[in-house]
Amino acid sequence: MGELMDKRESNYKRVLELLDQKEGMKDAMLNMMTTAYSDGALPEVTKRLMALTGALVHGCEGCILSQTLRALALGATAEQVMEACYVAVSLGGTMAVAESSKVFRLLQEKGLV
């Protein structure tokens, strides 16, 4: 696994530990996320690409990596992921460019670009 993936796994583990500190918090959050991202008027893959754009604009590395991986797992192409990055750049400027480099590096590590 690459450096980005190792960091993501470590951070995700800590997030789950944090949520476990309050009874019911982890289940409530996971249920909300499952409901929000499930297929509806928009397919889940589209919602994941939208979430990637938001994560890039806000600079949340864990979210950026997670949403990229989830979108790819749902069948998004590298080109679709990069287009989500370009939308983020149009909204978030240079910060989104810098954050998008993480997506590009992840795609490179996976041999997709």
Summary of the structure (lengths in Angstrom):
residues: 113
radius of gyration: 14.3
end to end distance: 17.1
largest distance: 42.6
contacts: 319
relative contact order: 0.14
helix: 80%
strand: 0%
